[in-house]
Amino acid sequence: MTPRAALLLACWLPLAAGAEAPAPKTLSKSLEAGKIHEECMRLEKGQARRYEWKSSAKVDFNIHYHEGQEVFYPTKRDDVSKGRGRFKAKVAQEYCWMWTAKAPATIEGRIW
């Protein structure tokens, strides 16, 4: 398969499966101690996103969503300086990847 054919196939497959290819989100954020940063997006049931990030200092990290006043945390890690994974939505929701800095921190990464 030629490189061009492979690229066309990679672009076509998500559309053939009935889903749009997600636009990657790039993250580069400096946080003061006690501050948060969120990257939020709507996911339908069964949709998935990969993510990877690193921080210059330990942070608390989670992926969460809200239902009324209640908050649900499908993923939650405290005191970490990096993260990597694949998140698959069990319900259709607006999900937020969130970092909370305990000390000044710079976070670099992406969600795709």
GISUL-V775005 format. One line per field, one symbol per residue. phi: phi as a letter, one per 20 degrees, with the letter a starting at -180 (. if undefined). psi: psi as a letter, one per 40 degrees, with the letter a starting at -180 (. if undefined). A space follows every 10 residues. Layout:
phi: ???
psi: ???
This chain:
phi: .fgfffffff ffgfffencf ffffdddbbd cegneccccd becegnfcce bbbbcfbfce cbdbbdcmee dddfcbcdlc dabbrcddfe cfaedcecdc eecgbddcrb cb
psi: hidddddddd ddddddeeii hihihhhhhh iiheiihihi ihhiheiiii iiiiieiiih iihiiihbei hhgdhhhifi eiihahhhhd ihihihhhhh hdihihhhai h.
